[in-house]
Amino acid sequence: NVEHKSQIPVPEALVKIKNFFETDKDISKIDPEVSCNFPTGKNEGKVTGSRFNADIKVHSEGTGCKIEVIVDLPFILSPLKGKVEELIRKKLSKYLA
């Protein structure tokens, strides 16, 4: 699981997170078939792909937010879970700075 705190408000964070998963080259190297579903009015979303899935929740915290990402990989790819989580952690810091 990945947690990240940001000073960015929830609505803006959701847009940036979706943009990250849909356009980031490093994510597409891990899984070129990633798609995002962030329902309007909800502070959560789901990322689905052929190699991994992720549930994302964004909570208000002060003037910013707290992001929680739960990564799910098939058993055969479980050795890569740490690498995927570290990439997501690093990219959230970049996109939500």
C-alpha positions in Angstrom: 0.0 0.0 0.0 1.1 3.5 -0.7 0.2 6.6 1.2 1.0 10.2 0.3 0.1 13.6 1.8 -0.2 16.7 -0.3 -1.2 20.3 0.1 -3.3 20.1 -3.1 -7.1 20.1 -2.6 -8.9 16.9 -3.2 -10.6 17.8 -6.6 -7.2 18.9 -8.1 -5.4 15.9 -6.7 -7.9 13.5 -8.3 -7.3 15.1 -11.7 -3.6 14.9 -11.3 -3.7 11.3 -10.1 -5.8 10.3 -13.1 -3.5 12.1 -15.5 -0.5 10.4 -13.9 -1.9 6.9 -14.4 -3.1 7.6 -17.9 -0.1 9.4 -19.3 3.1 8.5 -17.3 5.6 6.6 -19.5 7.0 4.6 -16.5 3.5 3.3 -15.7 2.9 2.3 -19.3 6.2 0.4 -19.3 4.8 -1.7 -16.4 1.3 -2.0 -17.9 0.5 -0.6 -21.3 -3.2 -1.3 -20.9 -4.0 0.9 -17.9 -7.4 2.6 -17.7 -8.8 4.8 -15.0 -12.3 5.2 -13.6 -12.8 8.1 -11.3 -16.6 8.6 -10.8 -17.7 12.2 -10.6 -18.5 13.3 -7.1 -16.5 10.5 -5.4 -13.1 10.9 -3.9 -11.9 7.6 -5.1 -11.1 5.7 -8.3 -9.9 2.5 -9.7 -7.0 1.8 -12.1 -7.2 -1.4 -14.1 -4.7 -3.0 -16.4 -3.5 -6.3 -17.6 -0.7 -6.5 -15.1 -1.9 -4.6 -12.0 -5.0 -3.0 -10.5 -5.1 -0.2 -7.9 -7.8 1.2 -5.7 -7.3 4.9 -4.9 -8.9 6.9 -2.1 -8.3 10.6 -1.5 -9.3 12.1 1.9 -9.4 15.8 2.8 -6.7 16.6 5.4 -6.5 20.2 6.5 -6.1 22.4 3.4 -4.7 19.4 1.5 -5.3 15.7 1.1 -4.1 12.2 1.9 -3.9 9.7 -0.9 -4.1 6.0 -0.3 -3.3 3.5 -3.1 -3.8 -0.2 -2.7 -2.0 -2.1 -5.4 -3.2 -5.6 -6.5 -0.9 -7.7 -8.7 -1.5 -11.3 -10.0 0.4 -13.9 -8.0 2.9 -14.5 -10.8 3.9 -10.8 -10.7 3.9 -10.5 -6.9 7.8 -10.1 -6.8 7.3 -6.8 -8.7 4.8 -5.4 -6.1 7.5 -3.5 -4.2 8.8 -2.0 -7.5 5.4 -0.9 -8.6 4.6 0.6 -5.1 7.9 2.5 -5.1 7.3 3.9 -8.6 3.8 5.1 -7.5 5.2 6.6 -4.3 7.8 8.5 -6.3 5.5 9.7 -9.0 2.8 10.9 -6.5 5.5 13.1 -5.0 6.3 14.5 -8.4 2.7 15.0 -9.7 1.3 16.3 -6.4 4.2 18.5 -5.4 
